[in-house]
Amino acid sequence: MAKVLGIGGVFFKAQDPKAVRDWYARVLGFDIQDWGGVIWPHPEIGHGNWSVFEATSDYFAPSTAPFMVNYIVDDLKEVLAKARAAGAEPVGDPIDGEYGRFGWLMDPAGVKLELWEPPAAPPGT
């Protein structure tokens, strides 16, 4: 159907990611994993992901915003085609990997959006 199904993740930069992770764990009870973030199951597909990046990370480029939002989509190819038809140019080329398919757009506010189509079966199954 080529649409967003929910938020797949929130990512942001910090000068001291460890201190930020520790605060979220202590104050809000986040179960920070060894890789530096949290995963919450999504009721239908995929999962929600929270992660703090180093302030110097260029993963959000070409955005200058210190955050990025990941959206779960049902059909990455079609969502990107729909976005292109509406005048939004994808950022870079989509990638396929163990954790699904990923593509990126910039919104009108200059925020990079990550689009994620989860794999049919979770990794390792």
Summary of the structure (lengths in Angstrom):
residues: 125
radius of gyration: 15.0
end to end distance: 26.0
largest distance: 45.2
contacts: 333
relative contact order: 0.23
helix: 18%
strand: 38%
